[in-house]
Amino acid sequence: MADTSIERFRRVVEAAYGHLEQRRQEVNDLNVFPVADGDTGDNMALTMRAVMSELDRLDGQPIDRRAREAIVPAVARAALMGARGNSGVILSQIVRGAAEELASRPGELVDPVLVAAAFASAADAAYESVRDPAEGTMLTVIREMAHAVSQHLAHMDRQRLSTQAGDTEQDELLAEVLAVAAQAGQDAVERTPEQLDVLAEAGVVDAGAHGLVVILAGIVAGLRGELEAMPEVAYHEPPRQTRPHHFDSRFHYCTNFIVTGQGPDARSFVRRLEEIGDSVLVVGDEATLKVHVHTDEPEVAVALFEEAGDVQRLDVGDMREQIAARERRLSPARTGVVAVAAGEGLKSLFEGLGAHVVDGGVTLNPSTYEILAGIHDVPAEEVLVLPNSPNVILAAQEAAKLSEKPARVVASRSQQAALAALVELDPERDAAGNAE
């Protein structure tokens, strides 16, 4: 991928982001470590979306042997700025580690040798970002991926590596190597419950680890130019809870912000943050830091950095409400809800009220298939579908007809009206009774 364009690179990243977005809720539902707040898929998607936005901004510029050292770090910075939560920040560091390796060798083709070096650098960056690394997480998986690529490279035909291939042949060669990494990652994901007791207790694999494999499988499909060529990634459905597991947090708020200024020193702040919280991540460079901490005192965390620079993009999430929302979503009920929504704020409100959200996008116009998949994913005997737009009602009705599970469409015409109606939902009544 040396003599390529932003558009070609973007196609690969878009495939990865699209695959993650398709399975975002699955990743969310697996999330029990370090806190069962059900947002790992959301956080990883935010990081990938930031990368996509940067590629859109750079569209049309060549990623060649001269420009790569300028463009790839821009993508890494976008990942850092867009990251949220443990998984999002660690993913941004995986991107940074790989980007630094790619940028450091601007005169080389992006071939399997460089990919192996990028994986090794990504794994190192991920581990370095966490003060007390836990095995059985996405850290373990990126390390196993790096090892698998290195081993595969050692056994590859030297002639294949040295041949000057065209774009299609080069992409297939890279896809082959990355498919090996994806399989190694999948195998490592399956072992995560053996490494973390909390995963075994909940009956799940690690959410961030699974999300990382989902992303890599999408990259392989993007390189091959067809979704059918995507490596199979096992579907992991968390057990439906007959009783809550109560994987709670010691602290109330997930706090994220950016600090820009004159050389803030990350290391000097970590210990002070650990005095008021846990899950501390402080990553970045001399110009910009990304801060993540679970704490009861977000304002104290912010105050620690105000003398070091300018605090921006403060994002404070109520983890106890997120934990409760996840438990509601995974607890069996007679009637569940699928709601079409657009915008992170409204999606969070619907999820907080126990609805399964189908992302309507900017136009609020999902397909029948997407709504049908949402109906299937709801852990309930019957389902109410809230289309929330006149344009979606027909697709929702068609999905309800196709569903094997009893589904009833309530012809809601706005997201605001649907939110008001959801407050009155009785999950123990049947769908018809709730629809009235």
C-alpha positions in Angstrom: 0.0 0.0 0.0 2.8 2.4 -0.7 1.6 4.2 -3.9 -1.9 4.6 -2.8 -4.5 7.3 -2.1 -6.4 8.4 0.9 -9.5 7.0 -0.7 -7.9 3.5 -0.9 -6.7 3.7 2.7 -10.1 5.1 3.7 -11.8 2.1 2.1 -9.9 -0.3 4.4 -10.6 1.8 7.6 -14.3 2.2 6.6 -14.7 -1.5 6.3 -13.2 -1.9 9.8 -15.4 0.8 11.3 -18.5 -0.6 9.5 -17.9 -4.1 10.9 -17.4 -2.7 14.4 -20.6 -0.6 14.1 -22.6 -3.7 13.0 -21.5 -5.5 16.1 -21.2 -2.5 18.5 -24.1 -3.6 20.7 -22.7 -7.2 20.9 -19.4 -5.7 22.1 -21.3 -3.4 24.6 -23.2 -6.4 26.1 -20.0 -8.3 26.7 -18.5 -5.5 28.7 -18.0 -6.5 32.4 -14.3 -5.5 32.9 -13.1 -3.3 34.4 -16.6 -2.0 35.0 -19.9 -3.5 33.6 -21.0 -0.2 32.1 -21.8 -1.6 28.7 -20.0 1.0 26.5 -16.9 -0.8 25.2 -18.4 -1.0 21.7 -19.4 2.6 21.8 -16.0 3.8 22.9 -14.1 1.8 20.3 -16.4 3.0 17.6 -15.8 6.6 18.7 -12.1 6.1 18.2 -12.6 4.6 14.8 -15.0 7.3 13.8 -12.5 10.0 14.7 -10.0 8.2 12.3 -12.6 8.2 9.6 -13.2 11.9 10.0 -9.5 12.7 9.7 -9.3 10.6 6.5 -12.3 12.5 5.1 -10.4 15.8 5.9 -7.3 14.5 4.1 -9.2 13.0 1.2 -7.4 13.4 -2.1 -3.9 13.6 -0.7 -1.5 10.8 -1.6 -0.2 8.4 1.0 3.1 7.8 -0.7 6.7 7.3 0.5 7.0 11.1 0.9 3.8 12.0 2.6 3.2 9.0 4.8 5.3 10.3 7.7 3.0 13.4 7.8 -0.4 11.8 7.3 -0.1 8.7 9.4 0.7 10.6 12.6 -2.3 12.9 11.8 -4.5 9.8 11.9 -3.0 8.7 15.2 -3.6 12.1 16.7 -7.3 11.9 15.6 -7.6 8.5 17.3 -6.2 10.1 20.5 -8.5 13.1 20.4 -11.6 10.9 19.7 -10.9 8.3 22.3 -13.2 7.7 25.3 -13.1 5.1 28.0 -10.5 2.5 28.8 -11.0 0.6 25.5 -11.1 3.7 23.3 -7.9 5.1 24.8 -6.1 1.8 24.6 -7.2 1.4 21.0 -5.9 4.9 20.2 -2.5 3.8 21.6 -2.6 0.7 19.4 -3.2 3.0 16.4 -0.4 5.3 17.6 2.1 2.5 18.0 1.4 1.2 14.5 1.4 4.7 13.1 4.8 5.5 14.6 6.4 2.5 13.0 4.8 3.2 9.6 5.9 6.9 9.8 9.4 6.0 10.8 10.0 4.1 7.5 8.7 6.4 4.9 10.8 4.9 2.1 9.5 1.4 2.6 6.6 -0.4 1.1 3.8 -1.3 3.5 4.5 -5.0 3.1 4.3 -7.9 5.6 7.7 -7.1 7.1 6.6 -3.5 7.9 3.2 -4.8 9.1 4.9 -7.2 11.5 7.0 -4.3 12.9 3.8 -2.2 13.2 2.0 -4.9 15.2 5.0 -5.2 17.6 5.1 -1.4 18.1 1.3 -1.4 18.6 1.5 -4.0 21.3 4.3 -2.2 23.1 2.4 1.1 23.0 -0.8 -0.6 24.4 1.0 -2.2 27.3 3.0 1.0 28.1 -0.3 3.0 28.3 -1.6 0.9 31.2 0.1 1.2 34.7 -1.1 -2.3 35.8 -1.8 -4.3 32.7 -4.3 -7.1 33.1 -4.1 -10.3 30.9 -7.3 -11.6 29.3 -8.0 -8.2 27.8 -7.3 -6.4 24.5 -3.7 -6.1 25.6 -3.3 -9.8 25.5 -4.9 -10.0 22.1 -2.8 -7.4 20.4 0.3 -9.1 21.8 -0.9 -12.5 20.5 -1.6 -10.9 17.1 1.9 -9.5 16.9 3.4 -12.8 17.8 1.3 -14.7 15.2 2.3 -12.2 12.4 6.0 -12.5 13.4 5.8 -16.3 13.3 3.9 -16.3 9.9 6.5 -13.9 8.5 9.3 -16.3 9.5 7.8 -19.0 7.4 6.8 -17.0 4.4 8.3 -17.6 1.0 11.2 -15.1 0.7 10.5 -14.7 -3.0 6.9 -13.6 -2.4 8.2 -11.0 0.0 10.7 -9.6 -2.4 8.5 -9.5 -5.5 7.3 -6.1 -6.6 3.6 -6.7 -6.7 0.8 -4.5 -8.1 -1.8 -3.0 -5.8 -4.2 -6.0 -5.9 -1.5 -8.6 -5.3 0.0 -6.4 -2.5 -3.4 -6.0 -0.8 -4.0 -9.7 -1.0 -0.6 -10.4 0.6 -1.3 -8.0 3.4 -4.8 -9.5 3.8 -3.3 -12.9 4.2 -1.0 -11.8 6.9 -3.7 -9.9 8.7 -6.1 -12.8 8.5 -3.5 -14.8 10.4 -3.5 -12.1 13.0 -7.3 -12.1 13.2 -7.3 -15.9 13.7 -4.7 -15.6 16.5 -6.7 -12.8 18.0 -9.9 -14.9 17.9 -8.2 -17.8 19.6 -6.9 -15.5 22.3 -10.3 -14.0 22.8 -11.7 -17.5 23.5 -9.1 -17.9 26.2 -9.8 -14.6 28.0 -12.3 -16.2 30.6 -9.4 -18.4 31.7 -7.3 -15.4 32.5 -9.9 -13.1 34.2 -12.1 -14.5 36.8 -14.7 -11.8 36.3 -15.2 -12.9 32.7 -15.7 -16.5 33.7 -18.2 -15.5 36.4 -20.2 -13.5 33.9 -19.9 -16.2 31.2 -18.4 -13.8 28.6 -15.2 -13.1 26.7 -13.5 -9.8 27.1 -15.4 -7.1 25.2 -12.4 -5.0 24.1 -10.5 -8.1 23.0 -13.5 -9.2 20.9 -13.9 -5.6 19.5 -10.2 -5.6 18.3 -10.7 -8.8 16.4 -13.9 -7.4 14.8 -11.9 -4.4 13.6 -9.1 -6.5 12.2 -11.5 -8.7 10.3 -13.1 -5.6 8.8 -9.6 -4.5 7.6 -9.0 -7.8 5.9 -12.4 -7.5 4.1 -11.5 -3.9 3.1 -8.2 -5.1 1.6 -9.9 -7.8 -0.4 -12.6 -5.5 -1.5 -15.5 -7.7 -0.5 -17.3 -8.4 2.8 -17.7 -12.1 1.8 -13.9 -12.3 2.2 -14.0 -11.3 5.9 -12.6 -13.8 8.3 -15.3 -15.3 10.4 -15.5 -13.8 13.9 -17.5 -15.9 16.3 -20.7 -14.3 17.6 -20.6 -14.0 21.4 -23.9 -13.5 23.2 -23.8 -12.8 26.9 -26.1 -15.1 29.0 -29.4 -13.4 29.8 -29.4 -12.5 33.4 -32.1 -14.1 35.6 -30.4 -12.0 38.4 -28.0 -9.1 38.1 -24.3 -9.9 38.6 -23.7 -6.5 40.2 -20.2 -5.9 38.6 -20.2 -2.5 40.1 -17.6 0.3 40.2 -16.0 1.7 43.3 -16.4 5.1 41.7 -19.3 6.9 40.1 -18.1 8.8 37.1 -16.0 7.9 34.0 -14.2 11.1 33.3 -12.4 11.9 30.1 -10.7 15.1 28.8 -7.9 16.5 26.7 -5.1 18.7 28.0 -3.2 21.0 25.6 -0.4 23.3 26.7 3.3 23.7 27.1 4.6 20.2 27.7 2.4 18.7 30.4 4.2 15.7 31.9 1.9 12.6 31.9 3.9 10.7 34.6 3.7 13.5 37.2 -0.1 13.3 37.2 -0.8 9.6 37.2 -0.1 9.1 40.9 -2.2 12.1 41.9 -5.1 10.8 39.9 -4.8 7.4 41.5 -5.4 9.1 44.9 -8.9 10.1 43.7 -9.9 7.2 41.4 -8.8 4.1 39.4 -8.6 3.0 35.7 -6.2 5.8 35.2 -4.9 6.4 31.7 -2.8 9.5 30.8 -1.4 9.2 27.3 -0.2 11.5 24.5 2.8 13.7 23.8 4.4 16.9 24.9 1.6 19.0 23.2 -1.5 17.0 24.0 -2.6 14.6 26.7 -5.7 12.3 26.9 -6.8 11.7 30.4 -9.2 9.0 31.6 -10.1 8.2 35.2 -13.0 6.6 37.2 -13.6 8.9 40.1 -16.3 10.4 42.4 -14.7 13.8 41.9 -14.4 14.8 38.2 -13.9 18.4 39.1 -10.8 17.5 41.2 -9.4 15.5 38.3 -9.8 18.5 36.0 -8.4 20.9 38.5 -5.1 18.9 38.7 -4.4 19.7 35.0 -5.7 23.3 34.8 -2.2 24.8 35.7 -0.5 22.5 33.1 -2.6 23.6 30.2 -6.0 24.1 28.6 -8.6 21.4 29.5 -10.9 20.6 26.6 -13.6 18.1 25.6 -14.6 17.2 29.1 -16.9 14.1 29.0 -18.3 12.7 32.3 -20.4 9.5 32.2 -22.5 8.2 35.0 -21.2 4.6 35.3 -23.8 3.5 37.8 -26.6 4.4 35.4 -24.7 2.7 32.6 -24.4 -0.4 34.7 -28.1 -0.3 35.5 -29.0 0.2 31.8 -26.8 -2.9 30.8 -28.5 -5.0 33.5 -32.0 -3.9 32.3 -31.0 -4.6 28.7 -29.8 -8.2 29.5 -32.5 -9.1 31.9 -35.3 -11.3 30.5 -38.7 -9.6 30.0 -42.0 -10.4 28.3 -41.8 -7.2 26.1 -38.7 -5.5 24.9 -38.3 -2.4 22.7 -36.4 -1.6 19.5 -36.1 2.1 18.9 -34.6 3.8 15.8 -32.5 6.8 16.9 -29.8 9.1 15.6 -27.2 11.1 17.6 -25.2 9.8 20.6 -27.3 11.8 23.1 -30.6 10.4 22.0 -29.2 6.9 21.6 -28.0 7.0 25.2 -31.4 8.1 26.4 -33.1 5.3 24.7 -30.6 2.8 25.9 -30.9 4.2 29.4 -34.6 3.4 29.3 -33.9 -0.2 28.3 -34.4 0.0 24.5 -32.3 -1.7 21.9 -31.2 1.0 19.5 -31.0 0.7 15.8 -28.8 3.5 14.5 -30.8 5.5 12.0 -27.9 7.6 10.8 -28.1 11.2 9.7 -31.2 10.5 7.6 -32.9 8.4 10.2 -33.6 5.7 7.6 -32.3 2.2 8.5 -33.1 -0.8 6.4 -35.7 -3.5 7.1 -32.8 -5.9 7.7 -31.2 -3.7 10.4 -34.6 -3.3 12.2 -35.1 -7.1 11.9 -31.7 -7.8 13.4 -32.6 -5.4 16.2 -35.8 -7.4 16.9 -33.8 -10.6 17.0 -31.3 -9.1 19.5 -33.8 -8.1 22.1 -33.9 -10.5 25.0 -37.7 -10.6 25.3 -40.6 -12.8 24.2 -42.3 -10.0 22.3 -41.0 -6.7 20.9 -42.4 -3.2 20.3 -40.8 -1.4 17.5 -40.6 2.4 17.6 -39.7 3.8 14.1 -39.6 7.4 15.3 -40.0 8.8 11.8 -42.7 8.6 9.2 -40.0 7.5 6.7 -39.2 4.4 8.8 -42.7 3.1 9.5 -43.0 0.9 6.4 -39.6 -0.7 6.9 -40.5 -1.4 10.6 -43.8 -3.0 9.6 -42.0 -5.2 7.1 -39.4 -6.2 9.7 -42.2 -7.1 12.1 -43.8 -9.3 9.5 -40.5 -11.1 8.8 -39.7 -11.6 12.5 -40.0 -15.1 14.0 -40.6 -13.3 17.3 -43.9 -11.5 17.8 -43.3 -7.9 17.0 -45.7 -4.9 17.0 -45.0 -1.5 15.4 -46.1 1.6 17.3 -46.2 4.3 14.6 -44.1 6.9 16.6 -43.2 9.8 14.4 -40.5 11.5 16.5 -37.8 10.4 18.9 -39.0 12.8 21.6 -42.5 11.3 21.5 -41.1 7.8 21.7 -39.0 8.7 24.8 -42.1 10.0 26.6 -43.9 6.7 25.7 -41.0 4.5 26.9 -41.3 5.9 30.4 -44.7 4.2 30.6 -43.5 0.8 29.3 -44.4 -2.2 31.5 -42.0 -5.0 30.4 -44.2 -7.6 32.1 -47.2 -6.8 29.9 -47.5 -8.2 26.4 -46.7 -6.0 23.3 -50.3 -5.4 22.5 -51.1 -4.2 26.0 -48.1 -1.8 25.9 -49.0 -0.6 22.4 -52.3 0.7 23.7 
